[in-house]
Amino acid sequence: MRFVTKSESVKKSFFEDLRREGIKFELHERLGYEAFVGYLLEGTLEEISAQIDVIEGADREALREGFVSFKESLNHILEHIKVGERFETLLQEGPWVAELLDQLTRNGAIDYSDGVIKLREGVDVTKLRFEFKFPFNLVHSPESAERIAKQFAFADLTMEYEFEILELDIAKINTLGKIASRYFPEDYLLKVYFALIGRSILSGEILKSLGNEKVPEEDLVKGFVRASPISIPTEKGTLVINYSPKAVEEVLRFLKRAGYVEIKAGKVKKLKDLV
């Protein structure tokens, strides 16, 4: 159960928030990448729009829609940086922010001081040159499209930060959900959140079933697999927790590492309950 980000600022802020709330986690860093293969059109906003109107061998309607979205995103960023905005705050809008800020930087259109980005005085955005990128699958005749568009391939080797969440306390998992909602998309957050809730509930049921006895691990696993799935009614519906034999074994390993159980000679003994 983990959250993964490639953003250095998200990593730093999320790390500080988790530590401040006393949520158990481990941070792992590894080499990752971002890649894009497609085409680009270059010029002022007006020039790019004119190129889209005459390009052959590509889906013009899809390009028009994409360019409208590009301009809306640009205007959104410009509204923020006209008065000045912190870099970390801007990045929380999404990964597309870094690309637009990079283009504005290459135009010499922004100032950066003490973590705050601001649009330079007197900048005429209509005179700035931009790159509008679009995926190769919008082109059905490369030979025709390439009379105007340039091929573009981008590979960014970057660090990837993985937050492995070790928390079993449901109250803290709820707090984690509120924190993570500031950094991660809702669908991603909900999947991790309910996986953590599911692991916590399964862990509690395992510890409850052990009592004060030493139970053969094989019997414990078989018993829980027979009881799968666990169905729990909630205020808004039902939470169903399904799991495989391997998943039960992994939860037992997790409980052992966390000091909740002892596993010796194929038998499991409870050392403490969930707080």
Buried (B, 14 or more C-beta within 10 A) or exposed (E): BEBBBBBEBBBEBBBEBBEEEEBBBEEEEEEBEEEBEBBBBBBBBEEBBBBBEEBBBBBBEBBEEBBEEBBEBBEBBBEBBEEEBBBBBBBBBEEBBBBBBEBBEEBEBBBEEEEBBBBEEEBEBEEBEBBBBBEBEBBEEEEBBBEBBEEBEEEEEEEBBBBEBBBBBBEBBEBBBEBBEEBBEEEEBBEBBBBBBBBBBBBBBBBEBBEEEBBEBEEBBEBBBEEBEBEEEEEEEEBEBEBEEEBBBEBBEBBBEBEBBEBEEEBBEBEEEBE
